[in-house]
Amino acid sequence: QVQLVESGGGLVQAGGSLRLSCAASGRTFSTYAMGWFRQASGKEREFVTAISWSGSNTYYADSVKGRFTISRDDAKNVVYLQMNSVKPEDTAVYYCALSRYRQVVLSLDYDYWGQGTQVTVSS
């Protein structure tokens, strides 16, 4: 059974940094693309970033481009989201997701989801 567990969320001041982690188990992690999504209160879940199975391809939403970085450590079965220069509008529950595809998927079409971790950015 696949499990994804996010960690690293919390309260951060605007302009600060935070690193989220997502630990995966129960599946050959290195074979599939991974993604990060977020859902602010009262809004729909939205794509943030994704990384291909090899790590060679990444894609970012325009709202986070240049500030967030996704990376993966296949030896540890972990995917990271480094968040720099955060803004109050980044406040949301952040979810990691495991794809059934090797390449980046920009939609919500992922097989497995974590439980989410809250990120709150104060102004």
Backbone hydrogen bonds in HBPLUS format (Angstrom, degrees):
<---DONOR---> <-ACCEPTOR-->    atom                        ^
c    i                          cat <-CA-CA->   ^        H-A-AA   ^      H-
h    n   atom  resd res      DA  || num        DHA   H-A  angle D-A-AA Bond
n    s   type  num  typ     dist DA aas  dist angle  dist       angle   num
A0003-GLN N   A0025-SER O   2.92 MM  22  5.27 156.9  1.97 143.6 147.0     1
A0025-SER N   A0003-GLN O   2.96 MM  22  5.27 141.9  2.11 149.8 156.9     2
A0005-VAL N   A0023-ALA O   2.96 MM  18  5.22 156.4  2.02 142.3 150.1     3
A0023-ALA N   A0005-VAL O   2.96 MM  18  5.22 161.5  1.99 142.8 140.3     4
A0007-SER N   A0021-SER O   2.86 MM  14  5.25 141.1  2.01 147.5 150.8     5
A0021-SER N   A0007-SER O   2.89 MM  14  5.25 163.2  1.92 144.4 148.3     6
A0010-GLY N   A0118-GLN O   2.91 MM 108  6.10 113.5  2.37 138.6 156.8     7
A0120-THR N   A0010-GLY O   2.90 MM 110  6.09 169.7  1.91 155.6 155.3     8
A0012-VAL N   A0120-THR O   2.88 MM 108  6.30 158.1  1.93 165.0 171.2     9
A0122-SER N   A0012-VAL O   2.88 MM 110  6.26 153.6  1.95 147.9 156.3    10
A0016-GLY N   A0013-GLN O   2.95 MM   3  5.53 155.2  2.01 142.0 144.1    11
A0014-ALA N   A0122-SER O   2.75 MM 108  5.69 139.4  1.91 170.7 167.1    12
A0015-GLY N   A0086-VAL O   2.78 MM  71  5.02 162.7  1.81 142.3 148.3    13
A0086-VAL N   A0016-GLY O   3.16 MM  70  5.72 174.4  2.16 151.8 152.4    14
A0018-LEU N   A0083-MET O   2.84 MM  65  5.11 149.1  1.94 144.1 152.9    15
A0083-MET N   A0018-LEU O   2.71 MM  65  5.11 164.4  1.74 171.3 174.9    16
A0020-LEU N   A0081-LEU O   2.86 MM  61  4.97 165.2  1.88 143.7 143.3    17
A0081-LEU N   A0020-LEU O   2.88 MM  61  4.97 153.0  1.95 140.1 141.9    18
A0022-CYS N   A0079-VAL O   2.85 MM  57  5.22 130.8  2.10 150.4 163.7    19
A0079-VAL N   A0022-CYS O   3.00 MM  57  5.22 154.3  2.07 140.0 147.5    20
A0024-ALA N   A0077-ASN O   2.90 MM  53  5.49 170.1  1.91 167.8 169.9    21
A0029-PHE N   A0027-ARG O   2.76 MM   2  5.50 106.7  2.31 117.9 101.2    22
A0031-THR N   A0028-THR O   3.32 MM   3  5.97 163.5  2.34 117.7 122.4    23
A0032-TYR N   A0029-PHE O   3.33 MM   3  6.10 174.6  2.33 125.6 127.1    24
A0033-ALA N   A0101-TYR O   2.82 MM  68  6.03 167.0  1.84 161.7 158.0    25
A0099-SER N   A0033-ALA O   2.93 MM  66  5.28 169.8  1.94 158.2 156.0    26
A0034-MET N   A0051-ILE O   2.98 MM  17  5.47 155.4  2.05 154.3 161.8    27
A0051-ILE N   A0034-MET O   2.84 MM  17  5.47 158.4  1.88 158.3 164.0    28
A0035-GLY N   A0097-ALA O   2.92 MM  62  5.12 156.6  1.98 145.4 148.8    29
A0097-ALA N   A0035-GLY O   2.84 MM  62  5.12 144.0  1.97 147.6 149.0    30
A0036-TRP N   A0049-THR O   2.77 MM  13  5.32 162.9  1.79 159.3 159.5    31
A0048-VAL N   A0036-TRP O   2.94 MM  12  5.49 147.4  2.05 155.5 148.8    32
A0049-THR N   A0036-TRP O   3.22 MM  13  5.32 159.6  2.27 137.5 140.8    33
A0037-PHE N   A0095-TYR O   2.76 MM  58  5.11 160.5  1.80 153.8 159.8    34
A0095-TYR N   A0037-PHE O   2.81 MM  58  5.11 162.0  1.84 137.6 143.8    35
A0038-ARG N   A0046-GLU O   2.95 MM   8  5.48 154.3  2.02 149.6 158.0    36
A0046-GLU N   A0038-ARG O   2.78 MM   8  5.48 163.9  1.80 158.1 162.4    37
A0039-GLN N   A0093-VAL O   2.87 MM  54  5.28 146.8  1.98 142.5 153.5    38
A0093-VAL N   A0039-GLN O   3.07 MM  54  5.28 172.6  2.07 130.1 130.1    39
A0043-LYS N   A0040-ALA O   2.98 MM   3  5.36 159.0  2.02 138.7 136.4    40
A0061-ALA N   A0048-VAL O   2.87 MM  13  5.22 156.8  1.92 154.2 149.6    41
A0050-ALA N   A0059-TYR O   3.08 MM   9  5.52 144.9  2.21 146.5 153.4    42
A0059-TYR N   A0050-ALA O   3.09 MM   9  5.52 146.5  2.20 149.6 153.4    43
A0052-SER N   A0057-ASN O   2.85 MM   5  5.28 158.5  1.90 156.2 160.0    44
A0055-GLY N   A0052-SER O   3.06 MM   3  5.08 140.1  2.22  99.2 111.1    45
A0053-TRP N   A0102-ARG O   2.82 MM  49  4.97 153.5  1.89 152.6 157.2    46
A0064-VAL N   A0061-ALA O   3.07 MM   3  5.68 157.7  2.12 117.2 123.4    47
A0065-LYS N   A0061-ALA O   3.11 MM   4  6.12 128.0  2.39 150.4 165.0    48
A0067-ARG N   A0064-VAL O   2.93 MM   3  5.45 160.4  1.97 138.9 141.7    49
A0068-PHE N   A0064-VAL O   3.06 MM   4  5.62 156.6  2.12 161.6 160.9    50
A0084-ASN N   A0067-ARG O   3.01 MM  17  5.10 152.7  2.09 133.4 141.2    51
A0069-THR N   A0082-GLN O   2.83 MM  13  5.02 147.5  1.94 140.3 149.7    52
A0082-GLN N   A0069-THR O   2.80 MM  13  5.02 164.6  1.82 158.4 156.0    53
A0071-SER N   A0080-TYR O   3.19 MM   9  5.23 153.0  2.27 133.0 136.0    54
A0080-TYR N   A0071-SER O   2.76 MM   9  5.23 164.1  1.78 146.9 152.5    55
A0073-ASP N   A0078-VAL O   2.79 MM   5  5.33 166.2  1.81 167.0 169.1    56
A0076-LYS N   A0073-ASP O   3.09 MM   3  5.52 138.2  2.27 107.0 117.7    57
A0077-ASN N   A0073-ASP O   2.91 MM   4  5.93 115.0  2.34 138.5 156.5    58
A0078-VAL N   A0073-ASP O   3.18 MM   5  5.33 167.5  2.20 139.5 142.2    59
A0090-ASP N   A0087-LYS O   2.84 MM   3  5.39 163.8  1.87 120.4 125.4    60
A0091-THR N   A0088-PRO O   3.08 MM   3  5.66 165.0  2.10 117.4 121.3    61
A0092-ALA N   A0119-VAL O   2.96 MM  27  5.52 145.9  2.08 146.6 157.5    62
A0119-VAL N   A0092-ALA O   2.87 MM  27  5.52 162.6  1.90 158.2 163.9    63
A0094-TYR N   A0117-THR O   2.81 MM  23  5.26 174.4  1.81 146.9 145.5    64
A0117-THR N   A0094-TYR O   2.89 MM  23  5.26 144.8  2.01 137.0 148.0    65
A0114-GLY N   A0096-CYS O   3.05 MM  18  5.60 151.9  2.13 160.3 159.1    66
A0098-LEU N   A0112-TYR O   2.94 MM  14  5.16 152.7  2.01 135.4 143.8    67
A0111-ASP N   A0098-LEU O   2.97 MM  13  5.95 128.7  2.24 145.9 156.7    68
A0112-TYR N   A0098-LEU O   3.30 MM  14  5.16 163.4  2.33 141.4 145.3    69
A0110-TYR N   A0108-LEU O   2.80 MM   2  5.71 132.3  2.02 111.9  96.5    70
